[in-house]
Amino acid sequence: MKYSDIKYYDIADGPGVRTSLFVSGCTHHCHGCFNPETWDFNNGAEFTEETENDIILSLAPRYVSGFTLLGGEPMEPKNQRGVIGLVRKIKQIYADKTIWCYTGYTYKKDFTEKGCAFCEITAELLSYFDVLVDGEYVERLHDVSLKFRGSSNQRIIDLRSV
């Protein structure tokens, strides 16, 4: 798996101070996407054990609230397989920190056994997320007043209560 960016001390992609990983690769190609360079699965740097360790260490300070996964599309099956180990470790080491994931896929439709983004690890991966922001970005529904999402069709789902 490749990634296009890591933002340490991110305050835009979830509550509090967070570390955010922008994975490479997305098949949605939403019109008006804020990050179209991440559509290419070969964009950016290789995700390595050193990269993973850097992210794990960045979460150690008490003032860091958690981790956010976005992209590109972290829930492309290829990317799910690339991030599962990292997300699993974060939950094991920092059970008190939240994990948010942004996806253009839809929770109830695409992550079921017959869904287009479902693979052998999808259920496990979803079990580690506290919050899922789902739905493709729709430019005509863009609203700058929305908190933690770009268009009004996108939903913020508390996976701890579903």
VENGI-V948021 format. One record per residue. N is the residue number from 1. RES is the residue in one small letter. PSI is psi in whole degrees, 0 to 359 (NA if undefined). Layout:
BEGIN
N;RES;PSI
N;RES;PSI
END
This chain:
BEGIN
1;m;147
2;k;160
3;y;151
4;s;335
5;d;155
6;i;128
7;k;116
8;y;145
9;y;38
10;d;133
11;i;8
12;a;341
13;d;47
14;g;169
15;p;143
16;g;193
17;v;133
18;r;163
19;t;131
20;s;131
21;l;123
22;f;102
23;v;158
24;s;144
25;g;120
26;c;133
27;t;358
28;h;316
29;h;52
30;c;133
31;h;127
32;g;10
33;c;137
34;f;352
35;n;52
36;p;339
37;e;343
38;t;358
39;w;328
40;d;122
41;f;343
42;n;5
43;n;140
44;g;206
45;a;157
46;e;135
47;f;114
48;t;175
49;e;323
50;e;319
51;t;313
52;e;315
53;n;320
54;d;317
55;i;314
56;i;314
57;l;325
58;s;339
59;l;352
60;a;319
61;p;143
62;r;330
63;y;351
64;v;121
65;s;332
66;g;199
67;f;141
68;t;137
69;l;124
70;l;196
71;g;217
72;g;205
73;e;100
74;p;340
75;m;10
76;e;135
77;p;320
78;k;319
79;n;328
80;q;316
81;r;333
82;g;333
83;v;348
84;i;318
85;g;318
86;l;310
87;v;319
88;r;314
89;k;319
90;i;314
91;k;325
92;q;318
93;i;321
94;y;65
95;a;336
96;d;353
97;k;145
98;t;151
99;i;122
100;w;146
101;c;132
102;y;130
103;t;145
104;g;349
105;y;165
106;t;130
107;y;301
108;k;337
109;k;311
110;d;344
111;f;18
112;t;170
113;e;331
114;k;5
115;g;155
116;c;344
117;a;10
118;f;136
119;c;187
120;e;344
121;i;2
122;t;312
123;a;317
124;e;314
125;l;313
126;l;329
127;s;340
128;y;344
129;f;138
130;d;321
131;v;137
132;l;125
133;v;113
134;d;161
135;g;141
136;e;150
137;y;129
138;v;111
139;e;320
140;r;346
141;l;12
142;h;137
143;d;112
144;v;346
145;s;350
146;l;137
147;k;127
148;f;24
149;r;158
150;g;330
151;s;153
152;s;346
153;n;341
154;q;143
155;r;145
156;i;110
157;i;121
158;d;101
159;l;348
160;r;345
161;s;9
162;v;NA
END
